[in-house]
Amino acid sequence: MKSVAMLQPNYIPWKGVFDMINRVDIFVFYDDVQFTKRDWRSRNKIPTSNGDVWLTVPVLTKGKMNQLICEAEIDTSVNWQAKHHKTLSLTYAKSPFLSKYEQLLFDFYLERTWTNLSEMNIFMTKYICNILGISTGFYKSSDLNCQGDKDGEKVISICKKLGCNHFINGPAARAFTDEQKYVDADIKLEYMSYEYPVYSQLYKPFNHYVTILDMLFNLGDKTADYIWGDV
């Protein structure tokens, strides 16, 4: 079977995204659906001494209510890149592996000025996949030109176009997925189960649902083993 998963491109995603990517042959960045404000597309969390803190990318939304994720533009009048870089550097100054990934932070936050949100998120996701040794193939749904308005139709169309007969979805999708459509399309439907061991974070209480950067800075080369369950 040829497997595929699809998710909207998120800002410095949590470990579950990379677990999903690693489990499939093809991963599709689902970027031609409507952009939503105050969501994972433009923000993520880091644990700090004062509790979890959001790192938020400023996005231009005025007069763009129906813009797609792939169309969302970053507000470059705000110096958010340097701010996020400084926040991460200071927050993780005492973490054991921050120095190992200083080049990652430089390449992402200081070497260029990002203008397109989706392109930025895809860049970072692929960058981290390379660090983790993930060899999955990537596509963007906006490049596939697949149609479908009702539940699952577009996803099934993408599966067929890519020659995939095994679709892995997130667990939250179970509540609103018409599973019979996948049966009719001869596509195996599977849901992720996000179960991970606790690791040593700098700040308590422990929180699984933060950016994967937290794992990299605290675990280094052991990050992949913790995600794949090899510890």
PyMOL CGO cylinders between C-alpha atoms (Angstrom):
from pymol import cmd
from pymol.cgo import CYLINDER

trace = [
    CYLINDER, 0.00, 0.00, 0.00, 1.06, 3.58, -0.66, 0.3, 1, 1, 1, 1, 1, 1,
    CYLINDER, 1.06, 3.58, -0.66, 0.30, 5.87, 2.27, 0.3, 1, 1, 1, 1, 1, 1,
    CYLINDER, 0.30, 5.87, 2.27, -0.40, 9.58, 2.51, 0.3, 1, 1, 1, 1, 1, 1,
    CYLINDER, -0.40, 9.58, 2.51, -1.21, 12.12, 5.22, 0.3, 1, 1, 1, 1, 1, 1,
    CYLINDER, -1.21, 12.12, 5.22, -2.33, 15.74, 4.92, 0.3, 1, 1, 1, 1, 1, 1,
    CYLINDER, -2.33, 15.74, 4.92, -2.15, 18.65, 7.32, 0.3, 1, 1, 1, 1, 1, 1,
    CYLINDER, -2.15, 18.65, 7.32, -2.26, 22.41, 7.06, 0.3, 1, 1, 1, 1, 1, 1,
    CYLINDER, -2.26, 22.41, 7.06, 1.26, 23.90, 7.30, 0.3, 1, 1, 1, 1, 1, 1,
    CYLINDER, 1.26, 23.90, 7.30, 1.82, 24.97, 10.90, 0.3, 1, 1, 1, 1, 1, 1,
    CYLINDER, 1.82, 24.97, 10.90, 4.31, 27.31, 12.55, 0.3, 1, 1, 1, 1, 1, 1,
    CYLINDER, 4.31, 27.31, 12.55, 7.22, 25.41, 14.20, 0.3, 1, 1, 1, 1, 1, 1,
    CYLINDER, 7.22, 25.41, 14.20, 4.91, 22.36, 14.68, 0.3, 1, 1, 1, 1, 1, 1,
    CYLINDER, 4.91, 22.36, 14.68, 4.69, 20.00, 17.62, 0.3, 1, 1, 1, 1, 1, 1,
    CYLINDER, 4.69, 20.00, 17.62, 6.22, 16.51, 17.53, 0.3, 1, 1, 1, 1, 1, 1,
    CYLINDER, 6.22, 16.51, 17.53, 2.98, 14.81, 16.44, 0.3, 1, 1, 1, 1, 1, 1,
    CYLINDER, 2.98, 14.81, 16.44, 3.22, 16.41, 13.00, 0.3, 1, 1, 1, 1, 1, 1,
    CYLINDER, 3.22, 16.41, 13.00, 6.64, 14.87, 12.42, 0.3, 1, 1, 1, 1, 1, 1,
    CYLINDER, 6.64, 14.87, 12.42, 5.46, 11.51, 13.73, 0.3, 1, 1, 1, 1, 1, 1,
    CYLINDER, 5.46, 11.51, 13.73, 2.69, 11.59, 11.12, 0.3, 1, 1, 1, 1, 1, 1,
    CYLINDER, 2.69, 11.59, 11.12, 5.05, 12.63, 8.33, 0.3, 1, 1, 1, 1, 1, 1,
    CYLINDER, 5.05, 12.63, 8.33, 7.47, 9.83, 9.18, 0.3, 1, 1, 1, 1, 1, 1,
    CYLINDER, 7.47, 9.83, 9.18, 4.73, 7.18, 8.99, 0.3, 1, 1, 1, 1, 1, 1,
    CYLINDER, 4.73, 7.18, 8.99, 3.71, 7.85, 5.39, 0.3, 1, 1, 1, 1, 1, 1,
    CYLINDER, 3.71, 7.85, 5.39, 5.19, 7.65, 1.90, 0.3, 1, 1, 1, 1, 1, 1,
    CYLINDER, 5.19, 7.65, 1.90, 3.79, 11.05, 0.90, 0.3, 1, 1, 1, 1, 1, 1,
    CYLINDER, 3.79, 11.05, 0.90, 2.86, 14.07, 2.98, 0.3, 1, 1, 1, 1, 1, 1,
    CYLINDER, 2.86, 14.07, 2.98, 0.66, 16.84, 1.58, 0.3, 1, 1, 1, 1, 1, 1,
    CYLINDER, 0.66, 16.84, 1.58, 0.73, 20.35, 2.96, 0.3, 1, 1, 1, 1, 1, 1,
    CYLINDER, 0.73, 20.35, 2.96, -2.99, 21.14, 2.82, 0.3, 1, 1, 1, 1, 1, 1,
    CYLINDER, -2.99, 21.14, 2.82, -2.53, 24.80, 2.01, 0.3, 1, 1, 1, 1, 1, 1,
    CYLINDER, -2.53, 24.80, 2.01, -5.45, 25.71, -0.27, 0.3, 1, 1, 1, 1, 1, 1,
    CYLINDER, -5.45, 25.71, -0.27, -8.12, 25.91, 2.44, 0.3, 1, 1, 1, 1, 1, 1,
    CYLINDER, -8.12, 25.91, 2.44, -9.22, 29.00, 4.33, 0.3, 1, 1, 1, 1, 1, 1,
    CYLINDER, -9.22, 29.00, 4.33, -6.75, 30.63, 6.69, 0.3, 1, 1, 1, 1, 1, 1,
    CYLINDER, -6.75, 30.63, 6.69, -7.96, 30.98, 10.27, 0.3, 1, 1, 1, 1, 1, 1,
    CYLINDER, -7.96, 30.98, 10.27, -6.63, 33.53, 12.73, 0.3, 1, 1, 1, 1, 1, 1,
    CYLINDER, -6.63, 33.53, 12.73, -5.26, 32.65, 16.17, 0.3, 1, 1, 1, 1, 1, 1,
    CYLINDER, -5.26, 32.65, 16.17, -4.56, 29.08, 15.10, 0.3, 1, 1, 1, 1, 1, 1,
    CYLINDER, -4.56, 29.08, 15.10, -1.56, 26.76, 14.72, 0.3, 1, 1, 1, 1, 1, 1,
    CYLINDER, -1.56, 26.76, 14.72, -0.87, 28.14, 11.25, 0.3, 1, 1, 1, 1, 1, 1,
    CYLINDER, -0.87, 28.14, 11.25, 0.57, 31.33, 12.72, 0.3, 1, 1, 1, 1, 1, 1,
    CYLINDER, 0.57, 31.33, 12.72, 1.52, 30.50, 16.30, 0.3, 1, 1, 1, 1, 1, 1,
    CYLINDER, 1.52, 30.50, 16.30, 2.85, 27.87, 18.68, 0.3, 1, 1, 1, 1, 1, 1,
    CYLINDER, 2.85, 27.87, 18.68, 3.80, 27.45, 22.32, 0.3, 1, 1, 1, 1, 1, 1,
    CYLINDER, 3.80, 27.45, 22.32, 7.01, 27.19, 24.29, 0.3, 1, 1, 1, 1, 1, 1,
    CYLINDER, 7.01, 27.19, 24.29, 7.18, 26.38, 28.02, 0.3, 1, 1, 1, 1, 1, 1,
    CYLINDER, 7.18, 26.38, 28.02, 8.83, 29.08, 30.15, 0.3, 1, 1, 1, 1, 1, 1,
    CYLINDER, 8.83, 29.08, 30.15, 9.40, 29.85, 33.83, 0.3, 1, 1, 1, 1, 1, 1,
    CYLINDER, 9.40, 29.85, 33.83, 6.15, 31.86, 33.69, 0.3, 1, 1, 1, 1, 1, 1,
    CYLINDER, 6.15, 31.86, 33.69, 4.10, 29.13, 32.05, 0.3, 1, 1, 1, 1, 1, 1,
    CYLINDER, 4.10, 29.13, 32.05, 3.43, 28.46, 28.38, 0.3, 1, 1, 1, 1, 1, 1,
    CYLINDER, 3.43, 28.46, 28.38, 4.02, 31.41, 26.06, 0.3, 1, 1, 1, 1, 1, 1,
    CYLINDER, 4.02, 31.41, 26.06, 2.66, 31.84, 22.54, 0.3, 1, 1, 1, 1, 1, 1,
    CYLINDER, 2.66, 31.84, 22.54, 5.04, 32.76, 19.72, 0.3, 1, 1, 1, 1, 1, 1,
    CYLINDER, 5.04, 32.76, 19.72, 2.79, 34.44, 17.16, 0.3, 1, 1, 1, 1, 1, 1,
    CYLINDER, 2.79, 34.44, 17.16, 3.55, 35.42, 13.57, 0.3, 1, 1, 1, 1, 1, 1,
    CYLINDER, 3.55, 35.42, 13.57, 1.75, 38.65, 12.54, 0.3, 1, 1, 1, 1, 1, 1,
    CYLINDER, 1.75, 38.65, 12.54, -0.40, 37.99, 9.46, 0.3, 1, 1, 1, 1, 1, 1,
    CYLINDER, -0.40, 37.99, 9.46, -2.15, 40.56, 7.26, 0.3, 1, 1, 1, 1, 1, 1,
    CYLINDER, -2.15, 40.56, 7.26, -5.87, 39.83, 7.54, 0.3, 1, 1, 1, 1, 1, 1,
    CYLINDER, -5.87, 39.83, 7.54, -7.70, 43.15, 7.09, 0.3, 1, 1, 1, 1, 1, 1,
    CYLINDER, -7.70, 43.15, 7.09, -10.01, 42.87, 4.09, 0.3, 1, 1, 1, 1, 1, 1,
    CYLINDER, -10.01, 42.87, 4.09, -8.84, 39.28, 3.51, 0.3, 1, 1, 1, 1, 1, 1,
    CYLINDER, -8.84, 39.28, 3.51, -11.51, 37.32, 5.34, 0.3, 1, 1, 1, 1, 1, 1,
    CYLINDER, -11.51, 37.32, 5.34, -11.61, 34.45, 2.83, 0.3, 1, 1, 1, 1, 1, 1,
    CYLINDER, -11.61, 34.45, 2.83, -7.92, 34.19, 1.99, 0.3, 1, 1, 1, 1, 1, 1,
    CYLINDER, -7.92, 34.19, 1.99, -6.40, 30.73, 1.64, 0.3, 1, 1, 1, 1, 1, 1,
    CYLINDER, -6.40, 30.73, 1.64, -3.47, 29.59, 3.74, 0.3, 1, 1, 1, 1, 1, 1,
    CYLINDER, -3.47, 29.59, 3.74, -1.20, 29.68, 0.69, 0.3, 1, 1, 1, 1, 1, 1,
    CYLINDER, -1.20, 29.68, 0.69, -2.21, 33.32, 0.14, 0.3, 1, 1, 1, 1, 1, 1,
    CYLINDER, -2.21, 33.32, 0.14, -1.62, 34.54, 3.70, 0.3, 1, 1, 1, 1, 1, 1,
    CYLINDER, -1.62, 34.54, 3.70, 1.04, 37.24, 3.85, 0.3, 1, 1, 1, 1, 1, 1,
    CYLINDER, 1.04, 37.24, 3.85, 3.16, 38.11, 6.88, 0.3, 1, 1, 1, 1, 1, 1,
    CYLINDER, 3.16, 38.11, 6.88, 3.15, 41.66, 8.26, 0.3, 1, 1, 1, 1, 1, 1,
    CYLINDER, 3.15, 41.66, 8.26, 6.79, 42.60, 7.68, 0.3, 1, 1, 1, 1, 1, 1,
    CYLINDER, 6.79, 42.60, 7.68, 6.39, 45.96, 9.41, 0.3, 1, 1, 1, 1, 1, 1,
    CYLINDER, 6.39, 45.96, 9.41, 6.67, 44.05, 12.69, 0.3, 1, 1, 1, 1, 1, 1,
    CYLINDER, 6.67, 44.05, 12.69, 10.14, 42.85, 13.70, 0.3, 1, 1, 1, 1, 1, 1,
    CYLINDER, 10.14, 42.85, 13.70, 8.80, 39.53, 14.93, 0.3, 1, 1, 1, 1, 1, 1,
    CYLINDER, 8.80, 39.53, 14.93, 11.60, 37.34, 13.52, 0.3, 1, 1, 1, 1, 1, 1,
    CYLINDER, 11.60, 37.34, 13.52, 14.31, 38.91, 15.67, 0.3, 1, 1, 1, 1, 1, 1,
    CYLINDER, 14.31, 38.91, 15.67, 11.95, 38.87, 18.64, 0.3, 1, 1, 1, 1, 1, 1,
    CYLINDER, 11.95, 38.87, 18.64, 11.17, 35.15, 18.30, 0.3, 1, 1, 1, 1, 1, 1,
    CYLINDER, 11.17, 35.15, 18.30, 14.86, 34.38, 17.84, 0.3, 1, 1, 1, 1, 1, 1,
    CYLINDER, 14.86, 34.38, 17.84, 15.73, 36.29, 21.01, 0.3, 1, 1, 1, 1, 1, 1,
    CYLINDER, 15.73, 36.29, 21.01, 12.89, 34.71, 22.99, 0.3, 1, 1, 1, 1, 1, 1,
    CYLINDER, 12.89, 34.71, 22.99, 13.95, 31.19, 22.01, 0.3, 1, 1, 1, 1, 1, 1,
    CYLINDER, 13.95, 31.19, 22.01, 17.64, 31.90, 22.66, 0.3, 1, 1, 1, 1, 1, 1,
    CYLINDER, 17.64, 31.90, 22.66, 16.97, 33.32, 26.13, 0.3, 1, 1, 1, 1, 1, 1,
    CYLINDER, 16.97, 33.32, 26.13, 14.33, 30.77, 27.13, 0.3, 1, 1, 1, 1, 1, 1,
    CYLINDER, 14.33, 30.77, 27.13, 16.53, 27.81, 26.20, 0.3, 1, 1, 1, 1, 1, 1,
    CYLINDER, 16.53, 27.81, 26.20, 19.88, 29.31, 27.23, 0.3, 1, 1, 1, 1, 1, 1,
    CYLINDER, 19.88, 29.31, 27.23, 20.33, 26.56, 29.83, 0.3, 1, 1, 1, 1, 1, 1,
    CYLINDER, 20.33, 26.56, 29.83, 19.07, 23.70, 27.68, 0.3, 1, 1, 1, 1, 1, 1,
    CYLINDER, 19.07, 23.70, 27.68, 21.75, 21.10, 26.83, 0.3, 1, 1, 1, 1, 1, 1,
    CYLINDER, 21.75, 21.10, 26.83, 21.44, 21.26, 23.04, 0.3, 1, 1, 1, 1, 1, 1,
    CYLINDER, 21.44, 21.26, 23.04, 20.60, 24.85, 22.11, 0.3, 1, 1, 1, 1, 1, 1,
    CYLINDER, 20.60, 24.85, 22.11, 24.09, 25.37, 20.68, 0.3, 1, 1, 1, 1, 1, 1,
    CYLINDER, 24.09, 25.37, 20.68, 23.64, 22.36, 18.40, 0.3, 1, 1, 1, 1, 1, 1,
    CYLINDER, 23.64, 22.36, 18.40, 20.73, 24.07, 16.66, 0.3, 1, 1, 1, 1, 1, 1,
    CYLINDER, 20.73, 24.07, 16.66, 21.89, 27.68, 16.60, 0.3, 1, 1, 1, 1, 1, 1,
    CYLINDER, 21.89, 27.68, 16.60, 22.36, 27.40, 12.83, 0.3, 1, 1, 1, 1, 1, 1,
    CYLINDER, 22.36, 27.40, 12.83, 18.75, 26.28, 12.47, 0.3, 1, 1, 1, 1, 1, 1,
    CYLINDER, 18.75, 26.28, 12.47, 17.57, 29.38, 14.34, 0.3, 1, 1, 1, 1, 1, 1,
    CYLINDER, 17.57, 29.38, 14.34, 19.87, 31.63, 12.33, 0.3, 1, 1, 1, 1, 1, 1,
    CYLINDER, 19.87, 31.63, 12.33, 18.79, 30.20, 8.98, 0.3, 1, 1, 1, 1, 1, 1,
    CYLINDER, 18.79, 30.20, 8.98, 15.13, 30.52, 9.85, 0.3, 1, 1, 1, 1, 1, 1,
    CYLINDER, 15.13, 30.52, 9.85, 14.90, 33.78, 11.77, 0.3, 1, 1, 1, 1, 1, 1,
    CYLINDER, 14.90, 33.78, 11.77, 17.87, 35.94, 10.78, 0.3, 1, 1, 1, 1, 1, 1,
    CYLINDER, 17.87, 35.94, 10.78, 19.07, 34.98, 7.30, 0.3, 1, 1, 1, 1, 1, 1,
    CYLINDER, 19.07, 34.98, 7.30, 15.94, 36.04, 5.39, 0.3, 1, 1, 1, 1, 1, 1,
    CYLINDER, 15.94, 36.04, 5.39, 12.75, 38.06, 5.70, 0.3, 1, 1, 1, 1, 1, 1,
    CYLINDER, 12.75, 38.06, 5.70, 9.66, 35.89, 5.35, 0.3, 1, 1, 1, 1, 1, 1,
    CYLINDER, 9.66, 35.89, 5.35, 6.65, 37.25, 3.46, 0.3, 1, 1, 1, 1, 1, 1,
    CYLINDER, 6.65, 37.25, 3.46, 4.46, 34.21, 2.77, 0.3, 1, 1, 1, 1, 1, 1,
    CYLINDER, 4.46, 34.21, 2.77, 3.25, 32.29, 5.83, 0.3, 1, 1, 1, 1, 1, 1,
    CYLINDER, 3.25, 32.29, 5.83, 2.77, 28.92, 4.14, 0.3, 1, 1, 1, 1, 1, 1,
    CYLINDER, 2.77, 28.92, 4.14, 6.16, 28.98, 2.41, 0.3, 1, 1, 1, 1, 1, 1,
    CYLINDER, 6.16, 28.98, 2.41, 7.81, 29.81, 5.72, 0.3, 1, 1, 1, 1, 1, 1,
    CYLINDER, 7.81, 29.81, 5.72, 6.06, 27.01, 7.61, 0.3, 1, 1, 1, 1, 1, 1,
    CYLINDER, 6.06, 27.01, 7.61, 6.84, 24.47, 4.90, 0.3, 1, 1, 1, 1, 1, 1,
    CYLINDER, 6.84, 24.47, 4.90, 10.51, 25.50, 4.90, 0.3, 1, 1, 1, 1, 1, 1,
    CYLINDER, 10.51, 25.50, 4.90, 10.83, 24.96, 8.64, 0.3, 1, 1, 1, 1, 1, 1,
    CYLINDER, 10.83, 24.96, 8.64, 8.94, 21.67, 8.61, 0.3, 1, 1, 1, 1, 1, 1,
    CYLINDER, 8.94, 21.67, 8.61, 11.17, 20.27, 5.87, 0.3, 1, 1, 1, 1, 1, 1,
    CYLINDER, 11.17, 20.27, 5.87, 14.28, 21.59, 7.62, 0.3, 1, 1, 1, 1, 1, 1,
    CYLINDER, 14.28, 21.59, 7.62, 13.38, 19.74, 10.81, 0.3, 1, 1, 1, 1, 1, 1,
    CYLINDER, 13.38, 19.74, 10.81, 12.41, 16.61, 8.85, 0.3, 1, 1, 1, 1, 1, 1,
    CYLINDER, 12.41, 16.61, 8.85, 15.94, 16.60, 7.46, 0.3, 1, 1, 1, 1, 1, 1,
    CYLINDER, 15.94, 16.60, 7.46, 17.36, 16.85, 10.98, 0.3, 1, 1, 1, 1, 1, 1,
    CYLINDER, 17.36, 16.85, 10.98, 15.21, 13.90, 12.08, 0.3, 1, 1, 1, 1, 1, 1,
    CYLINDER, 15.21, 13.90, 12.08, 16.20, 11.79, 9.07, 0.3, 1, 1, 1, 1, 1, 1,
    CYLINDER, 16.20, 11.79, 9.07, 12.71, 11.70, 7.55, 0.3, 1, 1, 1, 1, 1, 1,
    CYLINDER, 12.71, 11.70, 7.55, 12.69, 10.78, 3.84, 0.3, 1, 1, 1, 1, 1, 1,
    CYLINDER, 12.69, 10.78, 3.84, 8.98, 11.21, 3.08, 0.3, 1, 1, 1, 1, 1, 1,
    CYLINDER, 8.98, 11.21, 3.08, 7.98, 12.85, -0.22, 0.3, 1, 1, 1, 1, 1, 1,
    CYLINDER, 7.98, 12.85, -0.22, 6.22, 16.22, -0.09, 0.3, 1, 1, 1, 1, 1, 1,
    CYLINDER, 6.22, 16.22, -0.09, 3.47, 17.93, -2.08, 0.3, 1, 1, 1, 1, 1, 1,
    CYLINDER, 3.47, 17.93, -2.08, 1.34, 21.04, -1.66, 0.3, 1, 1, 1, 1, 1, 1,
    CYLINDER, 1.34, 21.04, -1.66, -2.39, 20.66, -2.24, 0.3, 1, 1, 1, 1, 1, 1,
    CYLINDER, -2.39, 20.66, -2.24, -2.38, 24.04, -4.02, 0.3, 1, 1, 1, 1, 1, 1,
    CYLINDER, -2.38, 24.04, -4.02, -0.16, 22.47, -6.71, 0.3, 1, 1, 1, 1, 1, 1,
    CYLINDER, -0.16, 22.47, -6.71, -2.39, 19.41, -7.20, 0.3, 1, 1, 1, 1, 1, 1,
    CYLINDER, -2.39, 19.41, -7.20, -5.54, 21.24, -8.34, 0.3, 1, 1, 1, 1, 1, 1,
    CYLINDER, -5.54, 21.24, -8.34, -7.88, 18.67, -6.82, 0.3, 1, 1, 1, 1, 1, 1,
    CYLINDER, -7.88, 18.67, -6.82, -11.54, 19.54, -6.29, 0.3, 1, 1, 1, 1, 1, 1,
    CYLINDER, -11.54, 19.54, -6.29, -14.20, 18.53, -3.80, 0.3, 1, 1, 1, 1, 1, 1,
    CYLINDER, -14.20, 18.53, -3.80, -16.54, 20.51, -1.58, 0.3, 1, 1, 1, 1, 1, 1,
    CYLINDER, -16.54, 20.51, -1.58, -18.13, 17.89, 0.66, 0.3, 1, 1, 1, 1, 1, 1,
    CYLINDER, -18.13, 17.89, 0.66, -16.57, 16.01, 3.56, 0.3, 1, 1, 1, 1, 1, 1,
    CYLINDER, -16.57, 16.01, 3.56, -13.63, 13.94, 2.38, 0.3, 1, 1, 1, 1, 1, 1,
    CYLINDER, -13.63, 13.94, 2.38, -14.14, 14.48, -1.36, 0.3, 1, 1, 1, 1, 1, 1,
    CYLINDER, -14.14, 14.48, -1.36, -11.06, 16.64, -1.86, 0.3, 1, 1, 1, 1, 1, 1,
    CYLINDER, -11.06, 16.64, -1.86, -8.92, 14.41, 0.33, 0.3, 1, 1, 1, 1, 1, 1,
    CYLINDER, -8.92, 14.41, 0.33, -10.01, 11.34, -1.63, 0.3, 1, 1, 1, 1, 1, 1,
    CYLINDER, -10.01, 11.34, -1.63, -9.32, 13.17, -4.88, 0.3, 1, 1, 1, 1, 1, 1,
    CYLINDER, -9.32, 13.17, -4.88, -5.78, 13.94, -3.70, 0.3, 1, 1, 1, 1, 1, 1,
    CYLINDER, -5.78, 13.94, -3.70, -5.25, 10.32, -2.64, 0.3, 1, 1, 1, 1, 1, 1,
    CYLINDER, -5.25, 10.32, -2.64, -6.27, 9.09, -6.08, 0.3, 1, 1, 1, 1, 1, 1,
    CYLINDER, -6.27, 9.09, -6.08, -4.15, 11.67, -7.92, 0.3, 1, 1, 1, 1, 1, 1,
    CYLINDER, -4.15, 11.67, -7.92, -1.08, 10.61, -5.94, 0.3, 1, 1, 1, 1, 1, 1,
    CYLINDER, -1.08, 10.61, -5.94, -1.86, 6.90, -6.33, 0.3, 1, 1, 1, 1, 1, 1,
    CYLINDER, -1.86, 6.90, -6.33, -2.29, 6.39, -2.58, 0.3, 1, 1, 1, 1, 1, 1,
    CYLINDER, -2.29, 6.39, -2.58, -4.68, 3.83, -1.10, 0.3, 1, 1, 1, 1, 1, 1,
    CYLINDER, -4.68, 3.83, -1.10, -3.88, 4.34, 2.60, 0.3, 1, 1, 1, 1, 1, 1,
    CYLINDER, -3.88, 4.34, 2.60, -4.80, 7.64, 4.27, 0.3, 1, 1, 1, 1, 1, 1,
    CYLINDER, -4.80, 7.64, 4.27, -3.61, 8.48, 7.78, 0.3, 1, 1, 1, 1, 1, 1,
    CYLINDER, -3.61, 8.48, 7.78, -5.56, 11.22, 9.55, 0.3, 1, 1, 1, 1, 1, 1,
    CYLINDER, -5.56, 11.22, 9.55, -5.36, 12.96, 12.91, 0.3, 1, 1, 1, 1, 1, 1,
    CYLINDER, -5.36, 12.96, 12.91, -7.45, 11.52, 15.78, 0.3, 1, 1, 1, 1, 1, 1,
    CYLINDER, -7.45, 11.52, 15.78, -9.65, 14.62, 16.08, 0.3, 1, 1, 1, 1, 1, 1,
    CYLINDER, -9.65, 14.62, 16.08, -10.91, 14.06, 12.51, 0.3, 1, 1, 1, 1, 1, 1,
    CYLINDER, -10.91, 14.06, 12.51, -12.68, 10.86, 13.53, 0.3, 1, 1, 1, 1, 1, 1,
    CYLINDER, -12.68, 10.86, 13.53, -15.64, 12.86, 14.89, 0.3, 1, 1, 1, 1, 1, 1,
    CYLINDER, -15.64, 12.86, 14.89, -16.52, 14.43, 11.53, 0.3, 1, 1, 1, 1, 1, 1,
    CYLINDER, -16.52, 14.43, 11.53, -15.21, 11.94, 8.95, 0.3, 1, 1, 1, 1, 1, 1,
    CYLINDER, -15.21, 11.94, 8.95, -17.60, 10.02, 6.71, 0.3, 1, 1, 1, 1, 1, 1,
    CYLINDER, -17.60, 10.02, 6.71, -15.67, 6.75, 6.78, 0.3, 1, 1, 1, 1, 1, 1,
    CYLINDER, -15.67, 6.75, 6.78, -17.95, 5.06, 4.25, 0.3, 1, 1, 1, 1, 1, 1,
    CYLINDER, -17.95, 5.06, 4.25, -16.64, 7.37, 1.52, 0.3, 1, 1, 1, 1, 1, 1,
    CYLINDER, -16.64, 7.37, 1.52, -13.17, 5.94, 2.01, 0.3, 1, 1, 1, 1, 1, 1,
    CYLINDER, -13.17, 5.94, 2.01, -14.51, 2.40, 1.93, 0.3, 1, 1, 1, 1, 1, 1,
    CYLINDER, -14.51, 2.40, 1.93, -16.30, 3.18, -1.34, 0.3, 1, 1, 1, 1, 1, 1,
    CYLINDER, -16.30, 3.18, -1.34, -13.10, 4.70, -2.76, 0.3, 1, 1, 1, 1, 1, 1,
    CYLINDER, -13.10, 4.70, -2.76, -11.10, 1.60, -1.73, 0.3, 1, 1, 1, 1, 1, 1,
    CYLINDER, -11.10, 1.60, -1.73, -8.86, 3.68, 0.53, 0.3, 1, 1, 1, 1, 1, 1,
    CYLINDER, -8.86, 3.68, 0.53, -7.76, 2.36, 3.92, 0.3, 1, 1, 1, 1, 1, 1,
    CYLINDER, -7.76, 2.36, 3.92, -8.44, 4.97, 6.60, 0.3, 1, 1, 1, 1, 1, 1,
    CYLINDER, -8.44, 4.97, 6.60, -6.29, 5.07, 9.73, 0.3, 1, 1, 1, 1, 1, 1,
    CYLINDER, -6.29, 5.07, 9.73, -6.10, 7.52, 12.62, 0.3, 1, 1, 1, 1, 1, 1,
    CYLINDER, -6.10, 7.52, 12.62, -2.98, 8.59, 14.45, 0.3, 1, 1, 1, 1, 1, 1,
    CYLINDER, -2.98, 8.59, 14.45, -2.57, 7.84, 18.13, 0.3, 1, 1, 1, 1, 1, 1,
    CYLINDER, -2.57, 7.84, 18.13, -0.35, 10.42, 19.79, 0.3, 1, 1, 1, 1, 1, 1,
    CYLINDER, -0.35, 10.42, 19.79, 1.29, 8.68, 22.74, 0.3, 1, 1, 1, 1, 1, 1,
    CYLINDER, 1.29, 8.68, 22.74, 4.78, 9.80, 23.74, 0.3, 1, 1, 1, 1, 1, 1,
    CYLINDER, 4.78, 9.80, 23.74, 7.09, 9.39, 26.73, 0.3, 1, 1, 1, 1, 1, 1,
    CYLINDER, 7.09, 9.39, 26.73, 7.82, 12.31, 29.01, 0.3, 1, 1, 1, 1, 1, 1,
    CYLINDER, 7.82, 12.31, 29.01, 11.27, 13.87, 28.59, 0.3, 1, 1, 1, 1, 1, 1,
    CYLINDER, 11.27, 13.87, 28.59, 13.24, 16.40, 30.61, 0.3, 1, 1, 1, 1, 1, 1,
    CYLINDER, 13.24, 16.40, 30.61, 11.88, 19.91, 30.03, 0.3, 1, 1, 1, 1, 1, 1,
    CYLINDER, 11.88, 19.91, 30.03, 13.45, 22.98, 31.61, 0.3, 1, 1, 1, 1, 1, 1,
    CYLINDER, 13.45, 22.98, 31.61, 10.16, 24.13, 33.11, 0.3, 1, 1, 1, 1, 1, 1,
    CYLINDER, 10.16, 24.13, 33.11, 7.30, 22.40, 34.90, 0.3, 1, 1, 1, 1, 1, 1,
    CYLINDER, 7.30, 22.40, 34.90, 4.60, 21.21, 34.67, 0.3, 1, 1, 1, 1, 1, 1,
    CYLINDER, 4.60, 21.21, 34.67, 5.46, 19.06, 31.67, 0.3, 1, 1, 1, 1, 1, 1,
    CYLINDER, 5.46, 19.06, 31.67, 3.56, 19.81, 28.46, 0.3, 1, 1, 1, 1, 1, 1,
    CYLINDER, 3.56, 19.81, 28.46, 3.55, 17.60, 25.36, 0.3, 1, 1, 1, 1, 1, 1,
    CYLINDER, 3.55, 17.60, 25.36, 1.75, 20.19, 23.23, 0.3, 1, 1, 1, 1, 1, 1,
    CYLINDER, 1.75, 20.19, 23.23, 4.56, 22.63, 22.48, 0.3, 1, 1, 1, 1, 1, 1,
    CYLINDER, 4.56, 22.63, 22.48, 6.78, 23.20, 19.46, 0.3, 1, 1, 1, 1, 1, 1,
    CYLINDER, 6.78, 23.20, 19.46, 9.20, 20.42, 18.55, 0.3, 1, 1, 1, 1, 1, 1,
    CYLINDER, 9.20, 20.42, 18.55, 12.01, 22.92, 19.09, 0.3, 1, 1, 1, 1, 1, 1,
    CYLINDER, 12.01, 22.92, 19.09, 11.57, 22.19, 22.80, 0.3, 1, 1, 1, 1, 1, 1,
    CYLINDER, 11.57, 22.19, 22.80, 12.47, 18.54, 22.19, 0.3, 1, 1, 1, 1, 1, 1,
    CYLINDER, 12.47, 18.54, 22.19, 15.43, 19.38, 19.97, 0.3, 1, 1, 1, 1, 1, 1,
    CYLINDER, 15.43, 19.38, 19.97, 16.90, 21.79, 22.50, 0.3, 1, 1, 1, 1, 1, 1,
    CYLINDER, 16.90, 21.79, 22.50, 16.44, 19.35, 25.38, 0.3, 1, 1, 1, 1, 1, 1,
    CYLINDER, 16.44, 19.35, 25.38, 17.10, 15.98, 23.72, 0.3, 1, 1, 1, 1, 1, 1,
    CYLINDER, 17.10, 15.98, 23.72, 19.34, 16.68, 20.73, 0.3, 1, 1, 1, 1, 1, 1,
    CYLINDER, 19.34, 16.68, 20.73, 19.96, 13.58, 18.62, 0.3, 1, 1, 1, 1, 1, 1,
    CYLINDER, 19.96, 13.58, 18.62, 17.62, 11.53, 20.84, 0.3, 1, 1, 1, 1, 1, 1,
    CYLINDER, 17.62, 11.53, 20.84, 14.60, 13.52, 19.65, 0.3, 1, 1, 1, 1, 1, 1,
    CYLINDER, 14.60, 13.52, 19.65, 13.69, 11.11, 16.86, 0.3, 1, 1, 1, 1, 1, 1,
    CYLINDER, 13.69, 11.11, 16.86, 13.96, 8.09, 19.18, 0.3, 1, 1, 1, 1, 1, 1,
    CYLINDER, 13.96, 8.09, 19.18, 11.51, 9.68, 21.61, 0.3, 1, 1, 1, 1, 1, 1,
    CYLINDER, 11.51, 9.68, 21.61, 9.01, 10.42, 18.85, 0.3, 1, 1, 1, 1, 1, 1,
    CYLINDER, 9.01, 10.42, 18.85, 9.24, 7.02, 17.15, 0.3, 1, 1, 1, 1, 1, 1,
    CYLINDER, 9.24, 7.02, 17.15, 9.04, 5.25, 20.52, 0.3, 1, 1, 1, 1, 1, 1,
    CYLINDER, 9.04, 5.25, 20.52, 12.54, 3.75, 20.43, 0.3, 1, 1, 1, 1, 1, 1,
    CYLINDER, 12.54, 3.75, 20.43, 13.47, 4.70, 24.02, 0.3, 1, 1, 1, 1, 1, 1,
]
cmd.load_cgo(trace, "trace")
